[in-house]
Amino acid sequence: MKLKNLILITLFSGVFVTSNAQNSVKKYALIEHFTNTKCGICANRNPAFYSLIGQPQYAEDVHHVSVHPSFPYSTCTFHLANPVDNSAWVAQYPGVVGTPRVAVNGRLIPASSQLLRQDTLNKYVGQTSPVAVLVTLTGSGSSRTALVRVKTVGQVPAGSYNLCVAAVEKTINLTTSNGESVHRDVFRDMITPVEGIPVSLPATGQSAEFTYTFNLAPAWTPSEIYVLAYLRETSSKLVLNSGTNLDPQTSANQEIPTQELVLSPNPASETSRIALSSDERIRSVLVYSADGSSVNTPVSIQGNTAEISVKTLQSGWYLVSVLTDKGRYAGKIVVENR
């Protein structure tokens, strides 16, 4: 089975995709974002970067974490909250000598006025991995327990791998000296060492579980804390896959089944509408062409309804994947040009 067909099957069957040669799972694009709360250039370039990765078509495909090194200012608010781990994290990338910079799946993106171009990000979206990283987070008060399940479903590339687990704060509303008032996916603390712990990946079809208990710091907002886990090859630093407890694919460490999606009108020439039950909230709508390529077309989401513009799409059939706060839907739409 060709790779372009694997993407389509993923949308219908959840995380796991089967091919004749081997199995694979969705590979997230892990974006490590190096920034500084006193850096004016960061304040200038970060908004466009956040706007890019916040687009609906990337909602199910990107993991982002912002790390705060000591440069250009050692008095950066979030650097001072954990100077040891922030410094150790950025030290893994000797090429990072200024901020802002980003790395995607362990590859440092060349410095430019645009932190991350959309065409560059698109190269990392739609990839697959032979290993899934599934995370759940439980606990109350200041104590949390993270369960990380690593499941091997295919042939793993040669190399040695470390499992890295971090506590991240989703959103921090704080006006810092560079003028930024909203800080996203702020790295707070490493649960493992920064370089991770060596792991022997389980045999194909098998899983390995790792449990970590950690405490929340008083400055953290408990409802905003989540856990990011990722597998990094020790010599190349490339990321095999990543996972968080916020991922739609995991609910009590189980894959969410995909339900059939109804679109109307279908066929459509201008717009097609999605209407789900009143108690569901649509989080994202992704459109794929018949060959599995992501299609960038306007989508308007309002609560449990969404409208897809198909006016600019060529005639043919397209796959639509909808993620809600309760599950996942997939359906096929036929576009007929007028």
WOLIN-V637400 format. One record per residue. N is the residue number from 1. RES is the residue in three letters. OMEGA is omega in whole degrees, -180 to 180 (NA if undefined). Layout:
# WOLIN-V637400
N_RES_OMEGA, N_RES_OMEGA
This chain:
# WOLIN-V637400
1_MET_-177, 2_LYS_-177, 3_LEU_-177, 4_LYS_178, 5_ASN_180, 6_LEU_-178, 7_ILE_-179, 8_LEU_-178, 9_ILE_178, 10_THR_-176, 11_LEU_-179, 12_PHE_-172, 13_SER_178, 14_GLY_-175, 15_VAL_-165, 16_PHE_-178, 17_VAL_-178, 18_THR_173, 19_SER_180, 20_ASN_-175, 21_ALA_-177, 22_GLN_177, 23_ASN_177, 24_SER_179, 25_VAL_175, 26_LYS_175, 27_LYS_177, 28_TYR_171, 29_ALA_179, 30_LEU_-179, 31_ILE_174, 32_GLU_-170, 33_HIS_-179, 34_PHE_-175, 35_THR_-174, 36_ASN_-172, 37_THR_175, 38_LYS_-176, 39_CYS_180, 40_GLY_178, 41_ILE_177, 42_CYS_-180, 43_ALA_-179, 44_ASN_-174, 45_ARG_-177, 46_ASN_-178, 47_PRO_180, 48_ALA_178, 49_PHE_179, 50_TYR_178, 51_SER_180, 52_LEU_-174, 53_ILE_178, 54_GLY_179, 55_GLN_-175, 56_PRO_-176, 57_GLN_179, 58_TYR_-174, 59_ALA_-177, 60_GLU_-170, 61_ASP_-172, 62_VAL_165, 63_HIS_-176, 64_HIS_174, 65_VAL_179, 66_SER_-178, 67_VAL_-173, 68_HIS_177, 69_PRO_-176, 70_SER_-179, 71_PHE_5, 72_PRO_-178, 73_TYR_-178, 74_SER_180, 75_THR_175, 76_CYS_-175, 77_THR_-175, 78_PHE_172, 79_HIS_-178, 80_LEU_179, 81_ALA_178, 82_ASN_-175, 83_PRO_-177, 84_VAL_-177, 85_ASP_177, 86_ASN_180, 87_SER_-180, 88_ALA_-180, 89_TRP_-177, 90_VAL_179, 91_ALA_177, 92_GLN_179, 93_TYR_-179, 94_PRO_-180, 95_GLY_179, 96_VAL_180, 97_VAL_177, 98_GLY_179, 99_THR_1, 100_PRO_175, 101_ARG_176, 102_VAL_170, 103_ALA_179, 104_VAL_-178, 105_ASN_175, 106_GLY_178, 107_ARG_-180, 108_LEU_180, 109_ILE_-179, 110_PRO_-179, 111_ALA_176, 112_SER_180, 113_SER_177, 114_GLN_-174, 115_LEU_-178, 116_LEU_178, 117_ARG_-179, 118_GLN_-180, 119_ASP_175, 120_THR_179, 121_LEU_-178, 122_ASN_179, 123_LYS_-178, 124_TYR_-180, 125_VAL_180, 126_GLY_177, 127_GLN_178, 128_THR_-179, 129_SER_176, 130_PRO_-177, 131_VAL_175, 132_ALA_176, 133_VAL_-175, 134_LEU_-172, 135_VAL_168, 136_THR_-178, 137_LEU_179, 138_THR_176, 139_GLY_179, 140_SER_-177, 141_GLY_-180, 142_SER_-177, 143_SER_178, 144_ARG_175, 145_THR_179, 146_ALA_174, 147_LEU_180, 148_VAL_179, 149_ARG_178, 150_VAL_-178, 151_LYS_179, 152_THR_-179, 153_VAL_-178, 154_GLY_-178, 155_GLN_-178, 156_VAL_177, 157_PRO_180, 158_ALA_179, 159_GLY_175, 160_SER_-171, 161_TYR_174, 162_ASN_174, 163_LEU_179, 164_CYS_-178, 165_VAL_-176, 166_ALA_172, 167_ALA_-175, 168_VAL_176, 169_GLU_-171, 170_LYS_-178, 171_THR_174, 172_ILE_178, 173_ASN_-177, 174_LEU_177, 175_THR_-178, 176_THR_-170, 177_SER_177, 178_ASN_176, 179_GLY_178, 180_GLU_-177, 181_SER_178, 182_VAL_-178, 183_HIS_-170, 184_ARG_173, 185_ASP_-176, 186_VAL_175, 187_PHE_-179, 188_ARG_-176, 189_ASP_173, 190_MET_177, 191_ILE_167, 192_THR_168, 193_PRO_-178, 194_VAL_-179, 195_GLU_179, 196_GLY_177, 197_ILE_179, 198_PRO_178, 199_VAL_171, 200_SER_-177, 201_LEU_-178, 202_PRO_178, 203_ALA_-179, 204_THR_-179, 205_GLY_-178, 206_GLN_179, 207_SER_172, 208_ALA_-178, 209_GLU_-180, 210_PHE_-177, 211_THR_180, 212_TYR_175, 213_THR_180, 214_PHE_-179, 215_ASN_177, 216_LEU_176, 217_ALA_-179, 218_PRO_-177, 219_ALA_-178, 220_TRP_173, 221_THR_-172, 222_PRO_-177, 223_SER_-179, 224_GLU_-176, 225_ILE_173, 226_TYR_-177, 227_VAL_175, 228_LEU_177, 229_ALA_179, 230_TYR_179, 231_LEU_-178, 232_ARG_175, 233_GLU_-166, 234_THR_-176, 235_SER_-178, 236_SER_-176, 237_LYS_-180, 238_LEU_-177, 239_VAL_-179, 240_LEU_174, 241_ASN_-180, 242_SER_179, 243_GLY_174, 244_THR_177, 245_ASN_177, 246_LEU_-176, 247_ASP_179, 248_PRO_-177, 249_GLN_-175, 250_THR_173, 251_SER_-172, 252_ALA_178, 253_ASN_177, 254_GLN_178, 255_GLU_179, 256_ILE_180, 257_PRO_179, 258_THR_179, 259_GLN_-179, 260_GLU_-178, 261_LEU_177, 262_VAL_178, 263_LEU_-179, 264_SER_-5, 265_PRO_179, 266_ASN_12, 267_PRO_-180, 268_ALA_179, 269_SER_180, 270_GLU_178, 271_THR_174, 272_SER_-171, 273_ARG_175, 274_ILE_177, 275_ALA_179, 276_LEU_-180, 277_SER_-172, 278_SER_-177, 279_ASP_177, 280_GLU_177, 281_ARG_180, 282_ILE_179, 283_ARG_-180, 284_SER_175, 285_VAL_179, 286_LEU_-179, 287_VAL_-179, 288_TYR_175, 289_SER_-176, 290_ALA_180, 291_ASP_177, 292_GLY_180, 293_SER_177, 294_SER_-178, 295_VAL_179, 296_ASN_-180, 297_THR_-176, 298_PRO_177, 299_VAL_177, 300_SER_-178, 301_ILE_176, 302_GLN_179, 303_GLY_-177, 304_ASN_179, 305_THR_177, 306_ALA_179, 307_GLU_-178, 308_ILE_175, 309_SER_-179, 310_VAL_-174, 311_LYS_-176, 312_THR_-178, 313_LEU_176, 314_GLN_178, 315_SER_-179, 316_GLY_179, 317_TRP_-177, 318_TYR_178, 319_LEU_-180, 320_VAL_178, 321_SER_-178, 322_VAL_175, 323_LEU_176, 324_THR_178, 325_ASP_-180, 326_LYS_-178, 327_GLY_-175, 328_ARG_178, 329_TYR_174, 330_ALA_-180, 331_GLY_-178, 332_LYS_177, 333_ILE_178, 334_VAL_179, 335_VAL_178, 336_GLU_179, 337_ASN_179, 338_ARG_NA
